[in-house]
Amino acid sequence: MNLETKWLEDFVALANTRSFSASARQRHVTQPAFSRRIRALEQAVDVTLVDRSTTPVGLTPEGQLFLVTARNLVEQLNESLSHLRGLSIANEALDIVAAHSLALSFYPPWISRLQQGLGELPTRLVAMNVGEAIHVLREGNCDLMLAYYDPFATMQLDAEVFPSFSIGKVNMLPVSLPDEHGKAKFSLQHDASIPYLSYTQGAFLGRSVRMLLKNDPLRMKLRTVYETAMAEGLKGMVLQGVGVAWIPDFCIREELKSGRLVRAGDPSWDIPLEIRLYRCSMVHKPGVERLWRQMMKLPRDFLQA
């Protein structure tokens, strides 16, 4: 197979812009020349990589898979050249994407604890919803993904291609503002309708709550008064006394300890969650490989937050 590096770089540029004209400008060539180079790449690998029937253009399933390899090869070549030129990559930051609640409340203490066992670990963290994070991981646009484990496999991540470490176990708790007696202002035990602060339809945590309530009569008593995709947003509304919400316990430890928030139901209403750190096994960035090897040597209980 005779491949030119510039073809791989062209393909990565096209995957980013989804436009032949924009990619051609980015690569400083004419659009016809750019199109010929993409065709040459497809002929070299003997697979159609680009779906030209859509606007903007998309990638075929084979193109999606090859994109990870192309990015990996281009990145490895650039890193190797940088090393040969005497540029150190030892302190290169790892790009991590994480669910919003994990980025805000879970990640800081966890990464601090991990660095106690591994030493300094430069990272760049971007918060996004779980669906976006999975897409970024699939396309090789991040090194690691921090997300809640999906026991119902709706995330559709192949464990062989996307291995993971379990790094935390938490509970989602139904919470409310306390009344003047320190009891829940809104309780799940009450017969009356309960103002409910809900996750939006596409939010991962919302699906967990819906699974809990699916066959329970309580769901008929919950009156949705507010929706958001973020746990921190629900927490803010609970603190305003607007209603009840299920929130991961690591987000509300201080509020529960101080009494600013209280449980709205007994532990039977808790939702257990597992947190995992994912990578793509097809990407071989030195920093990721090094981190993964080091984490495998640590005791499992050390990795748990």
C-alpha positions as CSV (number, residue, x, y, z in Angstrom):
1,M,0.0,0.0,0.0
2,N,1.5,3.3,-1.1
3,L,0.2,6.1,1.1
4,E,1.3,9.7,1.2
5,T,1.3,11.5,4.5
6,K,-0.4,14.6,3.0
7,W,-3.3,12.4,2.0
8,L,-3.9,11.4,5.6
9,E,-3.6,15.1,6.7
10,D,-6.1,16.0,3.9
11,F,-8.5,13.4,5.1
12,V,-8.3,14.6,8.8
13,A,-8.9,18.2,7.6
14,L,-12.0,17.1,5.6
15,A,-13.4,15.2,8.6
16,N,-13.0,18.3,10.7
17,T,-14.6,20.8,8.2
18,R,-17.0,18.5,6.3
19,S,-16.4,20.7,3.3
20,F,-14.0,20.1,0.3
21,S,-13.7,23.9,-0.4
22,A,-12.9,24.8,3.2
23,S,-10.4,21.9,3.6
24,A,-8.7,22.9,0.3
25,R,-8.2,26.5,1.6
26,Q,-6.9,25.1,4.9
27,R,-4.5,22.8,3.1
28,H,-3.4,25.6,0.7
29,V,-4.4,23.7,-2.5
30,T,-7.1,24.2,-5.1
31,Q,-10.3,22.3,-4.6
32,P,-9.8,20.1,-7.6
33,A,-6.3,19.1,-6.4
34,F,-7.7,18.4,-2.9
35,S,-10.5,16.3,-4.3
36,R,-7.9,14.3,-6.4
37,R,-5.8,13.6,-3.3
38,I,-8.9,12.3,-1.3
39,R,-9.7,10.1,-4.3
40,A,-6.1,8.9,-4.4
41,L,-6.3,8.0,-0.7
42,E,-9.5,6.0,-1.2
43,Q,-8.0,4.2,-4.1
44,A,-4.9,3.3,-2.0
45,V,-6.9,1.8,0.8
46,D,-9.5,0.4,-1.7
47,V,-12.4,1.7,0.4
48,T,-14.9,4.6,-0.1
49,L,-14.2,6.9,2.9
50,V,-16.3,9.9,2.1
51,D,-20.1,10.1,1.6
52,R,-20.4,12.8,-1.1
53,S,-24.2,12.5,-1.4
54,T,-24.8,14.7,1.7
55,T,-24.2,18.4,2.4
56,P,-22.1,18.9,4.3
57,V,-20.2,15.8,3.3
58,G,-20.0,12.9,5.8
59,L,-17.9,9.9,6.3
60,T,-18.9,6.4,5.5
61,P,-18.7,3.8,8.3
62,E,-15.4,2.7,6.9
63,G,-14.3,6.4,6.9
64,Q,-15.3,6.8,10.5
65,L,-13.1,3.9,11.5
66,F,-10.2,4.9,9.3
67,L,-10.3,8.5,10.7
68,V,-9.1,7.2,14.1
69,T,-6.1,5.5,12.3
70,A,-5.4,8.5,10.2
71,R,-5.3,10.9,13.1
72,N,-3.2,8.4,15.1
73,L,-0.6,8.1,12.3
74,V,-0.4,11.8,11.7
75,E,-0.1,12.5,15.4
76,Q,2.5,9.9,15.9
77,L,4.6,11.1,13.0
78,N,4.4,14.7,14.2
79,E,5.3,13.6,17.8
80,S,8.3,11.6,16.4
81,L,9.5,14.5,14.3
82,S,9.2,16.8,17.3
83,H,11.2,14.4,19.4
84,L,13.9,14.1,16.8
85,R,14.1,17.9,16.7
86,G,14.8,17.9,20.4
87,L,11.3,19.1,21.5
88,S,10.3,17.4,24.7
89,I,6.8,15.8,24.8
90,A,7.2,14.6,28.4
91,N,4.9,17.3,29.7
92,E,2.3,17.1,27.0
93,A,-1.2,17.6,28.4
94,L,-3.8,14.9,28.0
95,D,-7.1,16.0,26.5
96,I,-10.0,14.7,28.6
97,V,-13.7,15.2,28.0
98,A,-16.2,14.7,30.8
99,A,-19.9,14.9,31.7
100,H,-20.6,18.3,33.2
101,S,-21.3,17.1,36.7
102,L,-18.1,15.1,36.8
103,A,-16.1,17.9,35.4
104,L,-17.3,20.4,38.1
105,S,-17.5,18.3,41.2
106,F,-15.8,14.9,40.7
107,Y,-12.7,15.5,38.6
108,P,-10.7,18.0,40.8
109,P,-10.4,15.8,43.9
110,W,-10.0,12.6,41.8
111,I,-7.2,13.9,39.6
112,S,-5.5,15.4,42.7
113,R,-5.6,11.9,44.4
114,L,-4.4,10.2,41.2
115,Q,-1.4,12.5,41.0
116,Q,-0.4,11.5,44.5
117,G,0.2,8.1,43.1
118,L,1.6,8.9,39.7
119,G,3.2,12.3,40.0
120,E,2.5,15.5,38.0
121,L,-0.1,14.8,35.2
122,P,-0.8,17.8,32.9
123,T,-4.4,17.6,31.6
124,R,-6.9,19.7,29.6
125,L,-10.5,19.1,30.6
126,V,-13.6,20.0,28.5
127,A,-17.1,19.5,29.9
128,M,-19.9,18.3,27.6
129,N,-22.9,16.1,27.5
130,V,-22.3,12.3,27.4
131,G,-23.5,12.0,23.8
132,E,-21.1,14.6,22.6
133,A,-18.3,13.1,24.6
134,I,-18.8,9.7,23.1
135,H,-18.7,11.2,19.6
136,V,-15.4,13.1,20.4
137,L,-13.9,9.8,21.8
138,R,-15.0,7.8,18.7
139,E,-13.4,10.3,16.3
140,G,-10.1,10.4,18.2
141,N,-10.5,14.1,19.1
142,C,-9.7,13.4,22.8
143,D,-7.4,11.2,24.7
144,L,-9.7,10.1,27.6
145,M,-13.4,10.3,28.5
146,L,-14.8,10.5,32.0
147,A,-18.4,9.3,32.1
148,Y,-21.0,7.4,34.0
149,Y,-21.0,3.7,33.2
150,D,-24.1,2.7,31.2
151,P,-25.4,-0.7,32.4
152,F,-28.0,-0.7,29.7
153,A,-25.4,-0.5,26.9
154,T,-27.1,2.4,25.2
155,M,-23.7,4.1,24.9
156,Q,-22.7,1.3,22.4
157,L,-19.0,1.3,23.3
158,D,-17.2,-1.9,22.4
159,A,-15.1,-2.8,25.5
160,E,-12.3,-4.1,23.3
161,V,-12.0,-0.9,21.3
162,F,-12.8,1.4,24.2
163,P,-11.4,-0.1,27.4
164,S,-12.1,1.6,30.7
165,F,-11.2,1.8,34.4
166,S,-13.8,2.0,37.1
167,I,-12.8,5.0,39.2
168,G,-15.8,5.8,41.4
169,K,-19.1,4.7,42.8
170,V,-21.7,7.3,43.7
171,N,-25.4,7.5,44.5
172,M,-28.0,9.9,43.1
173,L,-30.2,11.1,46.0
174,P,-33.6,12.7,45.9
175,V,-33.1,16.0,47.8
176,S,-35.2,19.0,48.9
177,L,-34.8,22.2,50.8
178,P,-35.6,21.7,54.5
179,D,-38.7,23.2,56.2
180,E,-38.6,25.2,59.5
181,H,-38.4,21.8,61.4
182,G,-35.4,20.5,59.4
183,K,-37.6,18.0,57.5
184,A,-37.9,17.9,53.7
185,K,-40.0,20.7,52.3
186,F,-41.1,18.3,49.6
187,S,-41.1,14.6,50.5
188,L,-41.6,11.6,48.3
189,Q,-43.7,10.1,51.1
190,H,-46.4,12.9,50.7
191,D,-49.6,12.0,49.0
192,A,-50.0,15.4,47.3
193,S,-48.4,16.2,44.0
194,I,-44.7,17.0,44.2
195,P,-42.9,19.8,42.2
196,Y,-40.2,17.9,40.3
197,L,-37.0,19.3,38.9
198,S,-36.1,17.1,36.0
199,Y,-33.2,16.4,33.7
200,T,-33.9,17.0,30.0
201,Q,-34.8,14.1,27.8
202,G,-31.4,13.5,26.3
203,A,-29.4,13.8,29.6
204,F,-27.8,10.6,30.8
205,L,-28.7,11.1,34.5
206,G,-32.3,11.7,33.5
207,R,-32.5,8.3,31.9
208,S,-31.3,6.8,35.2
209,V,-34.1,8.6,37.1
210,R,-36.7,7.5,34.5
211,M,-35.6,3.9,34.9
212,L,-36.2,4.1,38.6
213,L,-39.6,5.6,38.2
214,K,-40.7,3.7,35.2
215,N,-43.1,1.3,37.0
216,D,-43.6,3.2,40.2
217,P,-46.8,5.0,41.1
218,L,-44.7,7.9,42.4
219,R,-44.1,9.2,38.9
220,M,-47.8,10.1,38.7
221,K,-47.3,12.4,41.7
222,L,-44.3,14.3,40.2
223,R,-45.3,17.6,38.6
224,T,-42.4,18.8,36.4
225,V,-41.8,22.5,37.0
226,Y,-38.2,22.8,35.7
227,E,-35.8,21.0,33.3
228,T,-32.1,21.2,32.6
229,A,-29.4,18.9,31.4
230,M,-27.0,19.7,34.3
231,A,-27.0,18.4,37.9
232,E,-25.6,21.7,39.1
233,G,-28.5,23.5,37.5
234,L,-31.0,21.3,39.4
235,K,-29.0,21.8,42.6
236,G,-29.3,25.5,42.3
237,M,-33.1,25.3,41.9
238,V,-33.4,22.9,44.8
239,L,-31.6,25.4,47.0
240,Q,-34.1,28.0,45.9
241,G,-36.9,25.7,47.3
242,V,-38.5,25.1,44.0
243,G,-38.9,21.3,44.2
244,V,-37.3,17.9,44.4
245,A,-34.4,16.6,42.3
246,W,-32.1,13.5,42.1
247,I,-28.5,14.7,42.3
248,P,-25.2,12.8,42.5
249,D,-24.0,12.8,46.1
250,F,-20.6,14.2,45.4
251,C,-22.3,17.4,44.1
252,I,-24.2,18.0,47.4
253,R,-21.9,16.7,50.2
254,E,-21.4,20.1,51.8
255,E,-25.0,21.0,51.5
256,L,-26.2,17.8,53.2
257,K,-23.5,18.1,55.9
258,S,-24.6,21.7,56.7
259,G,-28.3,20.9,56.5
260,R,-28.9,23.3,53.6
261,L,-30.3,20.3,51.8
262,V,-32.0,17.2,53.1
263,R,-33.1,13.8,51.7
264,A,-36.5,13.9,50.2
265,G,-36.9,10.1,50.5
266,D,-35.3,7.1,52.2
267,P,-32.3,5.2,50.7
268,S,-34.6,2.9,48.7
269,W,-34.9,5.9,46.3
270,D,-31.2,6.2,45.8
271,I,-29.8,5.4,42.3
272,P,-26.3,3.7,42.3
273,L,-23.9,4.9,39.6
274,E,-20.4,3.9,38.5
275,I,-17.9,6.3,37.0
276,R,-15.4,5.1,34.4
277,L,-12.4,6.5,32.6
278,Y,-12.4,5.5,28.9
279,R,-9.8,5.5,26.1
280,C,-9.6,4.3,22.5
281,S,-7.3,1.3,22.1
282,M,-6.7,2.3,18.5
283,V,-5.0,5.5,19.6
284,H,-1.4,5.1,20.8
285,K,-0.5,8.5,22.1
286,P,2.6,8.1,24.3
287,G,1.1,10.0,27.2
288,V,-2.0,7.9,27.2
289,E,-0.1,4.6,27.0
290,R,2.1,5.7,29.8
291,L,-0.9,6.7,32.0
292,W,-2.7,3.5,31.3
293,R,0.3,1.3,32.2
294,Q,0.8,3.3,35.4
295,M,-2.9,3.0,36.4
296,M,-2.8,-0.8,35.9
297,K,-0.1,-1.0,38.5
298,L,-2.0,1.0,41.1
299,P,-4.3,-0.8,43.6
300,R,-7.9,-0.7,42.5
301,D,-9.0,1.0,45.7
302,F,-6.5,3.8,45.0
303,L,-8.2,4.6,41.7
304,Q,-11.6,4.8,43.4
305,A,-12.5,8.4,44.4
